[in-house]
Amino acid sequence: MITLYGINNCDTIKKTRQWLEDKGLEYQFHNYRILGCSDELITCFLEQFSFQKLINTRGTTWRNLPESVKKSLSREDAIILMKEKPSIIKRPLINRGNQWILGFDLVQLARIK
């Protein structure tokens, strides 16, 4: 089963959901705003990707952080941010078994069939 992690109002998530549906792929959607982002889930993400790759530095959440936080972001700080503000996690984040995809990349998405 495919699990798509993100937030409902994200345009990239909407595009990813549409892509999955167009391909006839069933998936579960883990909405961070409703289901949260637990320590266990963040640990799982960090086993696949570095915290630097997981943090969405293009989004509003990042831009609204103080410069001092951005300049000195550590792994521990990133974990706290991901728990408190899961919209800071780059989207989409997709899992199918032991296969993980971070970001909307059609080449990688095509591999999850």
Secondary structure by P-SEA (a helix, b strand, c coil): cbbbbcccccaaaaaaaaaaaaacbbbbbbccccccccaaaaaaaaacccccccccccccccccccaaaaacccaaaaaaaaaaccccccccbbbccccccccccaaaaaacc
